[in-house]
């Protein structure tokens, strides 16, 4: 067994204070996102972990890409027949999180997921490269397949079938919008005395702001 007890790092790059945050967590998320994008050096700043409760009752997390965010919430795309798609249909309560290690920051978002409308899903699907569209068509996501060759041969056949033809979005593929009910911002600080600020959505549509102990 490898002992990791001596793995330590001092976090000293920034701070998170109540005197310098907006009333709305989306505005703070937007600020952090662009700071990481411009100065943080993360290759995929939009990479996020999506955690769901599966049909078997177990939680499961996986990394996907955030494709849009606004005051309504956070949008990503997937196969609705996939493991996470079925999990969200059964239980729409979800947690998404971002870890931007170069800026010593993470954001944890609890929310309710719902499918985006067809127009938005169509628009994003149409913007994808042709081969990415075909991969979405050929993949029965999360299903067992006999081999890599099986997938590649099916993809090759689809390339022939759709040669010169517009590739339509599969009806089982589209977006999920995660509407946040709680957003926590974590900023690493020296000596493990980290900053944690939590926004909680209220019945009057405002956000309650609280500092949490690290």
MDAnalysis code that builds the backbone (N, CA, C; Angstrom):
import MDAnalysis as mda
import numpy as np

u = mda.Universe.empty(642, n_residues=214, atom_resindex=np.repeat(np.arange(214), 3), trajectory=True)
u.add_TopologyAttr("name", ["N", "CA", "C"] * 214)
u.add_TopologyAttr("resid", np.arange(1, 215))
u.add_TopologyAttr("resname", ["UNK", "UNK", "UNK", "UNK", "UNK", "UNK", "UNK", "UNK", "UNK", "UNK", "UNK", "UNK", "UNK", "UNK", "UNK", "UNK", "UNK", "UNK", "UNK", "UNK", "UNK", "UNK", "UNK", "UNK", "UNK", "UNK", "UNK", "UNK", "UNK", "UNK", "UNK", "UNK", "UNK", "UNK", "UNK", "UNK", "UNK", "UNK", "UNK", "UNK", "UNK", "UNK", "UNK", "UNK", "UNK", "UNK", "UNK", "UNK", "UNK", "UNK", "UNK", "UNK", "UNK", "UNK", "UNK", "UNK", "UNK", "UNK", "UNK", "UNK", "UNK", "UNK", "UNK", "UNK", "UNK", "UNK", "UNK", "UNK", "UNK", "UNK", "UNK", "UNK", "UNK", "UNK", "UNK", "UNK", "UNK", "UNK", "UNK", "UNK", "UNK", "UNK", "UNK", "UNK", "UNK", "UNK", "UNK", "UNK", "UNK", "UNK", "UNK", "UNK", "UNK", "UNK", "UNK", "UNK", "UNK", "UNK", "UNK", "UNK", "UNK", "UNK", "UNK", "UNK", "UNK", "UNK", "UNK", "UNK", "UNK", "UNK", "UNK", "UNK", "UNK", "UNK", "UNK", "UNK", "UNK", "UNK", "UNK", "UNK", "UNK", "UNK", "UNK", "UNK", "UNK", "UNK", "UNK", "UNK", "UNK", "UNK", "UNK", "UNK", "UNK", "UNK", "UNK", "UNK", "UNK", "UNK", "UNK", "UNK", "UNK", "UNK", "UNK", "UNK", "UNK", "UNK", "UNK", "UNK", "UNK", "UNK", "UNK", "UNK", "UNK", "UNK", "UNK", "UNK", "UNK", "UNK", "UNK", "UNK", "UNK", "UNK", "UNK", "UNK", "UNK", "UNK", "UNK", "UNK", "UNK", "UNK", "UNK", "UNK", "UNK", "UNK", "UNK", "UNK", "UNK", "UNK", "UNK", "UNK", "UNK", "UNK", "UNK", "UNK", "UNK", "UNK", "UNK", "UNK", "UNK", "UNK", "UNK", "UNK", "UNK", "UNK", "UNK", "UNK", "UNK", "UNK", "UNK", "UNK", "UNK", "UNK", "UNK", "UNK", "UNK", "UNK", "UNK", "UNK", "UNK", "UNK", "UNK", "UNK", "UNK", "UNK"])
u.atoms.positions = np.array([
    [0.848, -1.204, 0.000],
    [0.000, 0.000, 0.000],
    [0.880, 1.249, 0.000],
    [0.560, 2.173, -0.872],
    [1.340, 3.408, -0.964],
    [0.843, 4.416, 0.061],
    [1.738, 4.935, 0.874],
    [1.405, 5.900, 1.915],
    [1.480, 7.314, 1.332],
    [0.347, 8.016, 1.348],
    [0.282, 9.366, 0.788],
    [0.205, 10.442, 1.867],
    [0.474, 10.075, 3.113],
    [0.275, 11.009, 4.226],
    [1.208, 12.215, 4.162],
    [2.320, 12.114, 3.434],
    [3.256, 13.228, 3.345],
    [3.046, 14.093, 2.101],
    [1.996, 13.781, 1.323],
    [1.679, 14.618, 0.168],
    [1.006, 15.894, 0.679],
    [1.708, 17.008, 0.595],
    [1.164, 18.272, 1.096],
    [1.512, 19.408, 0.151],
    [0.625, 20.390, 0.124],
    [0.844, 21.581, -0.676],
    [0.279, 22.765, 0.075],
    [0.974, 23.877, 0.023],
    [0.481, 25.090, 0.654],
    [-0.269, 25.919, -0.390],
    [-1.528, 26.269, -0.097],
    [-2.364, 27.028, -1.013],
    [-2.293, 28.510, -0.661],
    [-1.756, 29.314, -1.569],
    [-1.530, 30.720, -1.226],
    [-1.761, 31.675, -2.401],
    [-2.549, 31.256, -3.404],
    [-2.666, 32.057, -4.619],
    [-3.735, 33.141, -4.574],
    [-4.757, 32.967, -3.742],
    [-5.833, 33.949, -3.758],
    [-6.616, 33.875, -2.451],
    [-7.704, 34.648, -2.373],
    [-8.571, 34.645, -1.213],
    [-10.006, 34.862, -1.669],
    [-10.940, 34.486, -0.803],
    [-12.365, 34.627, -1.112],
    [-13.030, 35.279, 0.093],
    [-13.382, 36.556, -0.052],
    [-13.914, 37.342, 1.055],
    [-15.306, 37.868, 0.733],
    [-16.134, 37.951, 1.761],
    [-17.499, 38.435, 1.584],
    [-17.544, 39.863, 1.038],
    [-16.504, 40.641, 1.287],
    [-16.473, 42.037, 0.842],
    [-16.247, 42.169, -0.664],
    [-15.944, 41.050, -1.325],
    [-15.590, 41.138, -2.745],
    [-16.317, 40.098, -3.587],
    [-17.552, 39.776, -3.192],
    [-18.314, 38.794, -3.968],
    [-19.686, 39.375, -4.328],
    [-20.259, 38.950, -5.457],
    [-21.584, 39.435, -5.864],
    [-22.691, 38.711, -5.106],
    [-23.910, 39.224, -5.228],
    [-25.054, 38.597, -4.576],
    [-25.503, 37.329, -5.284],
    [-25.117, 37.176, -6.537],
    [-25.545, 36.058, -7.368],
    [-24.354, 35.140, -7.633],
    [-24.475, 33.824, -7.374],
    [-23.344, 32.916, -7.577],
    [-22.947, 32.758, -9.041],
    [-23.880, 32.956, -9.976],
    [-23.539, 32.822, -11.387],
    [-22.536, 33.894, -11.794],
    [-22.674, 35.079, -11.244],
    [-21.723, 36.151, -11.539],
    [-20.338, 35.813, -11.005],
    [-20.279, 35.235, -9.813],
    [-18.984, 34.832, -9.260],
    [-18.403, 33.679, -10.072],
    [-19.248, 32.725, -10.462],
    [-18.772, 31.619, -11.283],
    [-18.204, 32.149, -12.599],
    [-18.909, 33.092, -13.202],
    [-18.449, 33.680, -14.456],
    [-17.077, 34.341, -14.281],
    [-16.914, 35.060, -13.177],
    [-15.631, 35.714, -12.909],
    [-14.526, 34.683, -12.748],
    [-14.772, 33.662, -11.934],
    [-13.758, 32.629, -11.710],
    [-13.441, 31.889, -13.005],
    [-14.474, 31.544, -13.761],
    [-14.274, 30.793, -14.993],
    [-13.322, 31.537, -15.927],
    [-13.552, 32.824, -16.106],
    [-12.727, 33.598, -17.037],
    [-11.340, 33.875, -16.459],
    [-11.227, 33.985, -15.153],
    [-9.896, 34.125, -14.559],
    [-9.068, 32.872, -14.778],
    [-9.680, 31.718, -14.595],
    [-8.968, 30.463, -14.838],
    [-8.630, 30.336, -16.322],
    [-9.578, 30.706, -17.171],
    [-9.372, 30.615, -18.620],
    [-8.215, 31.499, -19.069],
    [-8.101, 32.692, -18.488],
    [-7.090, 33.646, -18.927],
    [-5.742, 33.458, -18.240],
    [-5.771, 33.107, -16.939],
    [-4.530, 33.086, -16.181],
    [-4.182, 31.729, -15.574],
    [-5.174, 30.820, -15.525],
    [-4.969, 29.592, -14.761],
    [-4.204, 28.506, -15.473],
    [-4.235, 28.510, -16.806],
    [-3.489, 27.500, -17.524],
    [-4.174, 26.154, -17.655],
    [-5.440, 26.031, -17.222],
    [-6.163, 24.771, -17.401],
    [-6.466, 24.565, -18.883],
    [-6.184, 23.361, -19.384],
    [-6.423, 23.085, -20.795],
    [-7.917, 23.044, -21.119],
    [-8.702, 22.464, -20.240],
    [-10.151, 22.405, -20.441],
    [-10.834, 22.956, -19.198],
    [-10.952, 24.262, -19.166],
    [-11.533, 24.920, -18.004],
    [-12.983, 24.512, -17.812],
    [-13.643, 24.040, -18.890],
    [-15.058, 23.649, -18.816],
    [-15.254, 22.184, -18.442],
    [-14.185, 21.471, -18.109],
    [-14.332, 20.085, -17.656],
    [-14.935, 20.069, -16.257],
    [-15.974, 19.274, -16.078],
    [-16.640, 19.218, -14.776],
    [-17.024, 17.779, -14.446],
    [-17.146, 17.499, -13.175],
    [-17.570, 16.188, -12.708],
    [-19.068, 16.210, -12.456],
    [-19.775, 15.264, -13.055],
    [-21.222, 15.125, -12.851],
    [-21.468, 13.882, -12.001],
    [-22.137, 14.051, -10.875],
    [-22.446, 12.945, -9.973],
    [-23.950, 12.718, -9.922],
    [-24.341, 11.477, -10.161],
    [-25.760, 11.106, -10.154],
    [-25.957, 9.912, -9.229],
    [-27.217, 9.632, -8.904],
    [-27.581, 8.417, -8.186],
    [-28.150, 7.442, -9.208],
    [-27.453, 6.315, -9.417],
    [-27.847, 5.377, -10.445],
    [-29.090, 4.582, -10.092],
    [-29.585, 3.844, -11.064],
    [-30.764, 3.018, -10.843],
    [-30.484, 1.920, -9.825],
    [-29.185, 1.596, -9.625],
    [-28.815, 0.591, -8.628],
    [-28.653, 1.180, -7.234],
    [-28.907, 2.488, -7.086],
    [-28.823, 3.139, -5.791],
    [-27.453, 3.668, -5.432],
    [-26.457, 3.410, -6.270],
    [-25.103, 3.878, -5.993],
    [-24.839, 5.222, -6.669],
    [-24.079, 6.111, -6.014],
    [-23.659, 7.328, -6.689],
    [-22.573, 7.004, -7.708],
    [-22.528, 7.776, -8.772],
    [-21.477, 7.610, -9.770],
    [-21.098, 8.967, -10.321],
    [-19.781, 9.184, -10.473],
    [-19.269, 10.448, -10.978],
    [-18.481, 10.204, -12.254],
    [-18.572, 11.177, -13.168],
    [-17.799, 11.122, -14.403],
    [-17.558, 12.548, -14.879],
    [-16.480, 12.721, -15.655],
    [-16.131, 14.046, -16.160],
    [-16.769, 14.264, -17.525],
    [-17.474, 15.381, -17.672],
    [-18.057, 15.788, -18.953],
    [-17.667, 17.244, -19.188],
    [-18.099, 17.803, -20.310],
    [-17.751, 19.181, -20.638],
    [-18.969, 20.096, -20.538],
    [-18.817, 21.163, -19.789],
    [-19.839, 22.205, -19.723],
    [-19.872, 22.927, -21.060],
    [-21.062, 23.106, -21.629],
    [-21.176, 23.742, -22.929],
    [-21.832, 25.118, -22.887],
    [-22.514, 25.433, -21.792],
    [-23.132, 26.749, -21.687],
    [-23.538, 26.978, -20.244],
    [-23.468, 28.232, -19.796],
    [-24.033, 28.577, -18.493],
    [-24.581, 29.992, -18.553],
    [-25.666, 30.191, -17.790],
    [-26.288, 31.506, -17.689],
    [-27.064, 31.542, -16.375],
    [-27.944, 32.519, -16.222],
    [-28.679, 32.653, -14.968],
    [-29.598, 31.460, -14.693],
    [-29.959, 30.716, -15.736],
    [-30.823, 29.558, -15.544],
    [-30.056, 28.350, -15.020],
    [-28.787, 28.239, -15.367],
    [-28.025, 27.095, -14.892],
    [-26.913, 26.687, -15.830],
    [-26.575, 25.390, -15.783],
    [-25.397, 24.856, -16.452],
    [-25.824, 23.736, -17.401],
    [-25.345, 23.784, -18.633],
    [-25.815, 22.856, -19.665],
    [-24.688, 21.952, -20.148],
    [-24.979, 20.653, -20.228],
    [-24.084, 19.701, -20.879],
    [-24.940, 18.779, -21.738],
    [-24.286, 18.029, -22.619],
    [-24.999, 17.187, -23.575],
    [-24.576, 15.731, -23.413],
    [-25.521, 14.822, -23.689],
    [-25.248, 13.401, -23.521],
    [-26.294, 12.580, -24.262],
    [-26.104, 11.287, -24.243],
    [-27.090, 10.337, -24.742],
    [-28.109, 10.109, -23.623],
    [-29.377, 10.372, -23.887],
    [-30.391, 10.218, -22.844],
    [-30.566, 8.754, -22.411],
    [-30.138, 7.823, -23.260],
    [-30.230, 6.399, -22.921],
    [-28.996, 5.882, -22.207],
    [-28.033, 6.754, -21.954],
    [-26.816, 6.363, -21.250],
    [-27.117, 6.133, -19.773],
    [-26.128, 5.641, -19.061],
    [-26.301, 5.395, -17.629],
    [-26.665, 6.673, -16.884],
    [-25.954, 7.771, -17.184],
    [-26.267, 9.019, -16.487],
    [-27.591, 9.600, -16.947],
    [-27.929, 9.406, -18.243],
    [-29.208, 9.894, -18.733],
    [-30.373, 9.211, -18.044],
    [-30.292, 7.896, -17.905],
    [-31.346, 7.145, -17.220],
    [-31.391, 7.502, -15.742],
    [-30.209, 7.703, -15.140],
    [-30.160, 8.068, -13.724],
    [-30.846, 9.407, -13.486],
    [-30.605, 10.379, -14.365],
    [-31.195, 11.704, -14.197],
    [-32.687, 11.701, -14.470],
    [-33.128, 10.836, -15.361],
    [-34.568, 10.730, -15.601],
    [-35.275, 10.154, -14.374],
    [-34.603, 9.219, -13.699],
    [-35.176, 8.589, -12.509],
    [-35.067, 9.497, -11.289],
    [-33.927, 10.195, -11.157],
    [-33.692, 11.082, -10.020],
    [-32.940, 12.311, -10.528],
    [-33.632, 13.427, -10.751],
    [-33.002, 14.603, -11.356],
    [-32.085, 15.394, -10.421],
    [-31.986, 14.982, -9.161],
    [-31.070, 15.666, -8.251],
    [-29.636, 15.296, -8.619],
    [-28.806, 16.315, -8.805],
    [-27.471, 16.086, -9.345],
    [-26.475, 17.030, -8.689],
    [-25.222, 16.623, -8.697],
    [-24.136, 17.490, -8.232],
    [-23.118, 17.605, -9.355],
    [-22.722, 18.822, -9.668],
    [-21.629, 19.028, -10.613],
    [-20.532, 19.815, -9.907],
    [-19.283, 19.540, -10.269],
    [-18.184, 20.214, -9.591],
    [-17.042, 20.495, -10.556],
    [-16.333, 21.558, -10.283],
    [-15.167, 21.974, -11.050],
    [-13.971, 22.034, -10.103],
    [-12.817, 21.538, -10.554],
    [-11.587, 21.663, -9.781],
    [-10.537, 22.288, -10.680],
    [-10.169, 23.527, -10.374],
    [-9.183, 24.271, -11.143],
    [-7.910, 24.362, -10.308],
    [-7.103, 23.328, -10.408],
    [-5.962, 23.186, -9.503],
    [-4.934, 24.290, -9.680],
    [-4.797, 24.815, -10.912],
    [-3.787, 25.840, -11.119],
    [-4.119, 27.140, -10.390],
    [-5.405, 27.349, -10.097],
    [-5.820, 28.530, -9.348],
    [-6.237, 28.179, -7.919],
    [-6.075, 26.895, -7.563],
    [-6.399, 26.408, -6.215],
    [-7.854, 26.704, -5.860],
    [-8.751, 26.354, -6.801],
    [-10.168, 26.645, -6.631],
    [-11.015, 25.428, -7.004],
    [-12.154, 25.314, -6.340],
    [-13.168, 24.371, -6.787],
    [-14.550, 24.974, -6.540],
    [-15.495, 24.518, -7.355],
    [-16.887, 24.950, -7.235],
    [-17.752, 23.702, -7.197],
    [-18.648, 23.628, -6.232],
    [-19.542, 22.475, -6.076],
    [-20.974, 22.971, -6.184],
    [-21.732, 22.390, -7.120],
    [-23.080, 22.871, -7.424],
    [-24.083, 21.741, -7.251],
    [-25.066, 21.929, -6.389],
    [-26.182, 21.000, -6.280],
    [-27.368, 21.602, -7.017],
    [-28.072, 20.763, -7.782],
    [-29.192, 21.299, -8.529],
    [-30.125, 20.233, -9.046],
    [-31.079, 20.678, -9.830],
    [-32.078, 19.805, -10.441],
    [-31.873, 19.842, -11.959],
    [-31.747, 18.646, -12.555],
    [-31.500, 18.553, -13.989],
    [-32.804, 18.352, -14.753],
    [-32.911, 18.992, -15.878],
    [-34.034, 18.761, -16.791],
    [-33.512, 18.845, -18.223],
    [-34.187, 18.163, -19.127],
    [-33.765, 18.173, -20.522],
    [-33.963, 19.560, -21.127],
    [-33.022, 19.953, -21.969],
    [-33.194, 21.198, -22.711],
    [-34.206, 20.980, -23.828],
    [-34.742, 22.058, -24.378],
    [-35.715, 21.902, -25.459],
    [-35.011, 21.437, -26.733],
    [-35.804, 20.894, -27.665],
    [-35.255, 20.321, -28.892],
    [-34.486, 21.358, -29.711],
    [-34.959, 22.582, -29.728],
    [-34.311, 23.613, -30.535],
    [-32.878, 23.853, -30.069],
    [-32.672, 23.915, -28.759],
    [-31.328, 24.140, -28.229],
    [-30.428, 22.942, -28.506],
    [-30.967, 21.725, -28.316],
    [-30.187, 20.515, -28.588],
    [-29.831, 20.421, -30.064],
    [-30.793, 20.750, -30.945],
    [-30.538, 20.736, -32.388],
    [-29.437, 21.719, -32.752],
    [-29.511, 22.908, -32.177],
    [-28.546, 23.954, -32.495],
    [-27.136, 23.528, -32.112],
    [-26.988, 22.946, -30.916],
    [-25.652, 22.515, -30.508],
    [-25.178, 21.339, -31.353],
    [-26.061, 20.379, -31.620],
    [-25.668, 19.215, -32.416],
    [-25.202, 19.651, -33.803],
    [-25.887, 20.606, -34.397],
    [-25.522, 21.086, -35.728],
    [-24.155, 21.760, -35.737],
    [-23.715, 22.274, -34.581],
    [-22.423, 22.966, -34.505],
    [-21.247, 22.001, -34.365],
    [-21.536, 20.726, -34.099],
    [-20.454, 19.751, -33.873],
    [-19.796, 19.346, -35.203],
    [-18.522, 18.925, -35.150],
    [-17.877, 18.382, -36.355],
    [-18.621, 17.136, -36.840],
    [-18.518, 16.873, -38.139],
    [-19.272, 15.770, -38.742],
    [-18.992, 14.429, -38.056],
    [-17.734, 14.142, -37.792],
    [-17.391, 12.843, -37.194],
    [-17.909, 12.740, -35.761],
    [-17.968, 13.874, -35.048],
    [-18.548, 13.868, -33.704],
    [-20.043, 13.589, -33.760],
    [-20.704, 14.128, -34.774],
    [-22.128, 13.830, -34.961],
    [-22.332, 12.333, -35.197],
    [-21.499, 11.759, -36.066],
    [-21.628, 10.333, -36.382],
    [-21.330, 9.465, -35.170],
    [-20.367, 9.895, -34.345],
    [-20.066, 9.133, -33.131],
    [-21.260, 9.105, -32.185],
    [-21.997, 10.218, -32.131],
    [-23.197, 10.260, -31.301],
    [-24.267, 9.323, -31.835],
    [-24.334, 9.197, -33.161],
    [-25.318, 8.315, -33.783],
    [-24.951, 6.854, -33.569],
    [-23.664, 6.517, -33.722],
    [-23.234, 5.120, -33.698],
    [-23.160, 4.558, -32.283],
    [-23.004, 5.421, -31.288],
    [-22.766, 4.950, -29.927],
    [-24.061, 4.737, -29.144],
    [-24.308, 3.503, -28.733],
    [-25.344, 3.218, -27.748],
    [-24.683, 3.344, -26.377],
    [-24.523, 4.563, -25.943],
    [-23.662, 4.880, -24.799],
    [-24.000, 4.051, -23.566],
    [-22.952, 3.522, -22.945],
    [-23.000, 2.714, -21.727],
    [-23.375, 1.251, -21.987],
    [-23.744, 0.907, -23.234],
    [-24.081, -0.476, -23.553],
    [-22.813, -1.284, -23.846],
    [-22.842, -2.574, -23.534],
    [-21.709, -3.457, -23.795],
    [-21.578, -3.685, -25.299],
    [-20.340, -3.604, -25.814],
    [-20.064, -3.889, -27.228],
    [-18.983, -4.962, -27.302],
    [-18.951, -5.734, -28.398],
    [-18.001, -6.844, -28.472],
    [-16.555, -6.419, -28.624],
    [-16.302, -5.258, -29.262],
    [-14.916, -4.867, -29.507],
    [-14.851, -3.436, -30.022],
    [-13.634, -2.899, -30.025],
    [-13.399, -1.589, -30.645],
    [-13.665, -1.662, -32.149],
    [-13.270, -2.777, -32.742],
    [-13.475, -2.964, -34.179],
    [-14.946, -2.851, -34.550],
    [-15.817, -3.385, -33.703],
    [-17.265, -3.303, -33.929],
    [-17.706, -1.856, -34.069],
    [-17.221, -0.986, -33.166],
    [-17.588, 0.434, -33.224],
    [-17.030, 1.100, -34.478],
    [-15.777, 0.818, -34.781],
    [-15.140, 1.461, -35.925],
    [-15.789, 1.044, -37.239],
    [-16.174, -0.219, -37.339],
    [-16.841, -0.679, -38.561],
    [-18.215, -0.039, -38.721],
    [-18.938, 0.085, -37.600],
    [-20.245, 0.753, -37.655],
    [-20.102, 2.224, -38.026],
    [-19.056, 2.862, -37.500],
    [-18.815, 4.267, -37.831],
    [-18.491, 4.415, -39.320],
    [-17.670, 3.517, -39.830],
    [-17.325, 3.562, -41.258],
    [-18.562, 3.403, -42.134],
    [-19.451, 2.507, -41.730],
    [-20.684, 2.308, -42.492],
    [-21.552, 3.558, -42.464],
    [-21.631, 4.208, -41.302],
    [-22.413, 5.438, -41.195],
    [-21.817, 6.546, -42.056],
    [-20.494, 6.608, -42.120],
    [-19.846, 7.617, -42.960],
    [-20.263, 7.449, -44.418],
    [-20.397, 6.203, -44.835],
    [-20.843, 5.934, -46.206],
    [-22.321, 6.274, -46.379],
    [-23.122, 5.904, -45.381],
    [-24.561, 6.138, -45.466],
    [-24.899, 7.629, -45.501],
    [-24.123, 8.441, -44.757],
    [-24.425, 9.868, -44.639],
    [-23.516, 10.729, -45.515],
    [-22.814, 10.122, -46.433],
    [-21.947, 10.885, -47.321],
    [-22.769, 11.903, -48.126],
    [-22.500, 13.177, -47.892],
    [-23.211, 14.240, -48.595],
    [-24.602, 14.512, -48.088],
    [-24.968, 13.908, -46.958],
    [-26.314, 14.061, -46.388],
    [-26.205, 14.732, -45.010],
    [-27.144, 15.607, -44.706],
    [-27.178, 16.247, -43.387],
    [-27.447, 15.188, -42.323],
    [-26.644, 15.199, -41.270],
    [-26.785, 14.219, -40.194],
    [-27.759, 14.763, -39.152],
    [-28.919, 14.140, -38.972],
    [-29.888, 14.656, -37.997],
    [-29.506, 14.267, -36.571],
    [-29.911, 15.101, -35.625],
    [-29.670, 14.757, -34.213],
    [-30.532, 13.566, -33.811],
    [-29.921, 12.547, -33.213],
    [-30.739, 11.438, -32.694],
    [-31.681, 11.941, -31.603],
    [-32.894, 11.450, -31.581],
    [-33.868, 11.911, -30.594],
    [-33.474, 11.543, -29.168],
    [-32.606, 10.554, -29.032],
    [-32.168, 10.140, -27.702],
    [-30.894, 10.868, -27.259],
    [-30.527, 11.906, -27.964],
    [-29.307, 12.662, -27.646],
    [-29.661, 14.137, -27.501],
    [-29.197, 14.752, -26.411],
    [-29.515, 16.161, -26.219],
    [-28.927, 16.703, -24.933],
    [-29.417, 17.849, -24.529],
    [-28.843, 18.542, -23.398],
    [-29.598, 18.353, -22.102],
    [-28.873, 18.575, -21.007],
    [-29.453, 18.704, -19.675],
    [-29.074, 20.073, -19.125],
    [-30.060, 20.752, -18.552],
    [-29.832, 22.002, -17.839],
    [-29.894, 21.715, -16.349],
    [-28.824, 22.026, -15.630],
    [-28.804, 21.865, -14.177],
    [-29.104, 23.216, -13.544],
    [-30.293, 23.338, -12.964],
    [-30.693, 24.571, -12.287],
    [-30.175, 24.516, -10.852],
    [-29.272, 25.407, -10.457],
    [-28.647, 25.308, -9.136],
    [-29.574, 25.697, -7.997],
    [-29.466, 24.953, -6.900],
    [-30.140, 25.325, -5.653],
    [-29.113, 25.655, -4.568],
    [-27.867, 25.223, -4.796],
    [-26.785, 25.520, -3.849],
    [-25.464, 25.535, -4.604],
    [-24.662, 26.575, -4.366],
    [-23.364, 26.696, -5.026],
    [-22.323, 27.042, -3.980],
    [-21.296, 26.210, -3.890],
    [-20.217, 26.462, -2.933],
    [-18.919, 26.758, -3.668],
    [-18.259, 27.833, -3.269],
    [-16.970, 28.228, -3.829],
    [-15.887, 27.961, -2.785],
    [-14.842, 27.285, -3.218],
    [-13.732, 26.909, -2.339],
    [-12.448, 27.492, -2.884],
    [-11.780, 28.261, -2.056],
    [-10.496, 28.838, -2.426],
    [-9.432, 28.343, -1.460],
    [-8.415, 27.683, -1.980],
    [-7.348, 27.204, -1.122],
    [-6.616, 28.348, -0.439],
    [-6.309, 28.160, 0.844],
    [-5.568, 29.156, 1.626],
    [-4.452, 28.472, 2.396],
    [-3.547, 29.268, 2.906],
    [-2.391, 28.739, 3.625],
    [-2.816, 27.988, 4.877],
    [-2.030, 26.982, 5.242],
    [-2.208, 26.211, 6.483],
    [-3.554, 25.505, 6.558],
    [-4.139, 25.202, 5.383],
    [-5.413, 24.478, 5.300],
    [-6.600, 25.259, 5.873],
    [-6.416, 26.564, 6.114],
    [-7.524, 27.383, 6.598],
    [-8.213, 27.999, 5.371],
    [-8.841, 27.115, 4.587],
    [-9.388, 27.492, 3.285],
    [-10.625, 28.379, 3.419],
    [-10.911, 29.114, 2.346],
    [-12.144, 29.898, 2.262],
    [-13.230, 29.053, 1.615],
    [-14.415, 29.036, 2.231],
    [-15.579, 28.355, 1.666],
    [-16.790, 29.279, 1.808],
    [-17.354, 29.652, 0.678],
    [-18.548, 30.493, 0.653],
    [-19.666, 29.712, -0.036],
    [-20.814, 29.626, 0.631],
    [-21.951, 28.880, 0.084],
    [-23.118, 29.818, -0.206],
    [-23.668, 29.671, -1.416],
    [-24.899, 30.363, -1.819],
    [-26.032, 29.338, -1.807],
    [-27.143, 29.679, -1.156],
    [-28.310, 28.797, -1.118],
    [-29.527, 29.557, -1.639],
    [-30.209, 28.961, -2.608],
    [-31.354, 29.615, -3.245],
    [-32.547, 29.659, -2.300],
    [-33.193, 30.817, -2.224],
    [-34.294, 31.037, -1.300],
    [-35.638, 31.099, -2.029],
    [-36.708, 30.952, -1.254],
    [-38.062, 30.973, -1.833],
    [-38.405, 32.307, -2.490],
    [-37.760, 33.384, -2.058],
    [-38.038, 34.697, -2.647],
    [-37.115, 34.995, -3.830],
    [-36.434, 33.944, -4.343],
    [-35.565, 34.027, -5.523],
    [-34.252, 34.750, -5.256],
    [-33.941, 34.992, -4.000],
    [-32.648, 35.568, -3.655],
    [-31.695, 34.431, -3.256],
    [-30.448, 34.803, -2.969],
    [-29.450, 33.827, -2.551],
    [-28.954, 34.165, -1.144],
    [-28.984, 33.190, -0.280],
    [-28.423, 33.340, 1.056],
    [-26.943, 33.014, 1.003],
    [-26.109, 33.902, 1.531],
    [-24.654, 33.740, 1.483],
    [-24.125, 33.432, 2.879],
    [-23.355, 32.358, 2.995],
    [-22.813, 31.951, 4.291],
    [-21.351, 31.512, 4.121],
    [-20.557, 31.778, 5.138],
    [-19.184, 31.249, 5.168],
    [-19.190, 29.929, 5.927],
    [-18.510, 28.936, 5.367],
    [-18.393, 27.641, 6.015],
    [-16.999, 27.440, 6.577],
    [-16.928, 26.737, 7.670],
    [-15.620, 26.393, 8.229],
    [-14.927, 25.409, 7.301],
    [-13.618, 25.553, 7.131],
    [-12.908, 24.606, 6.278],
    [-12.769, 23.239, 6.922],
])
